[in-house]
């Protein structure tokens, strides 16, 4: 009986370690996506400031027309 309990605890600890590794990887992935988005928005703002067309900014950044127009309206 004691061996079964010990085996259960070992499996549970491994499950928790695996979950922690997954959660950490997910947090890193999310942080990278957020940083990429921030950089893309900065590029779009700069392109707007120098007078590039919305169509060109869409091509360069992959943002939608609405996203770019909201950046333009925010300035």
Secondary structure as the mmCIF struct_conf table of DSSP 4:
data_model
#
loop_
_struct_conf.conf_type_id
_struct_conf.id
_struct_conf.beg_label_comp_id
_struct_conf.beg_label_asym_id
_struct_conf.beg_label_seq_id
_struct_conf.end_label_comp_id
_struct_conf.end_label_asym_id
_struct_conf.end_label_seq_id
HELX_RH_AL_P HELX_RH_AL_P1 UNK A 2 UNK A 49
TURN_TY1_P TURN_TY1_P1 UNK A 50 UNK A 51
HELX_RH_AL_P HELX_RH_AL_P2 UNK A 54 UNK A 61
HELX_RH_AL_P HELX_RH_AL_P3 UNK A 65 UNK A 74
#
